[in-house]
């Protein structure tokens, strides 16, 4: 299969991992040779409940037996999407009560940026250095990593950047600013958490100058950091929250949520201020609803913090300089990108899936399904430590 994979399917890098997938269930992925791999990546934080979760699968099958796509978004009342948005409103602060469903996280970012400009009548957008919010043109414009952008310029004008956790930079948010966009935990930069109430200070500055605060929960959201969304950990309420990845339990989806007053601005002057054909797709929305119900009706979110403690207690090794992140959004940091590459590739050979972060070459991504067991955590960490022992031994010879 791999030769056809390379020949006919567009690639994102010169050296894809190329595992030929047969099936996946729970915390494991199986290749076409029936070798099983413990999954510490969860489709890059997307498979919140693991692979083939019974509740999600059944919701998809039940909806397929009723109807699939029937009309472009926002025209027909379709039960899965309505139920999902209603449940989401009940779980969020009162000012975040209306949700726009789209197809991916980057599309949700695009919608949030448009809504900020429409609400404020301003043009300036502010993001953070080393931020990642997606790869479409608007999302790329607020990506804080020039190496990934320069080949595609010109991008959106009037975009400026601050340094995450740098309070002095908040003076750059002015009465010209439509919105500042931040990840609650910086992902591609190396799983950097806010410090010294940084998000609260951003909120205060936005209030002072009339700018909107958009938080990107595409990766931290849906229980990965111990609460439904990361901003709830840091005691701040944004004007717009953007979500994706783990929202659909492995299905492709995104959304942005704001107040009804703001969201309704997209319905007139002009009409169709934001549109999508497949957003709110009933099969996808059914998967989202099942995922959200499972998260809120179980202890999986709270257990993420206990599983973090277990990871931290096990991942102790001379090659691990620190473990960053929160909950099940963790990165084991090594001294060099070369060591990280060896660990990730050698672990895959031994049946453990790890992955990289976008901008931080020394980071080993550990973002397993929230359903992962303590036994599976111990199994995977043992493989990591054994591989690191081998690397250390080879380096000493």
Order of alpha helices (4+ residues) and beta strands (2+ residues): alpha-beta-beta-beta-alpha-alpha-alpha-beta-alpha-beta-alpha-beta-beta-beta-beta-alpha-beta-beta-beta-alpha-alpha-alpha-beta-beta-alpha-beta-beta-alpha
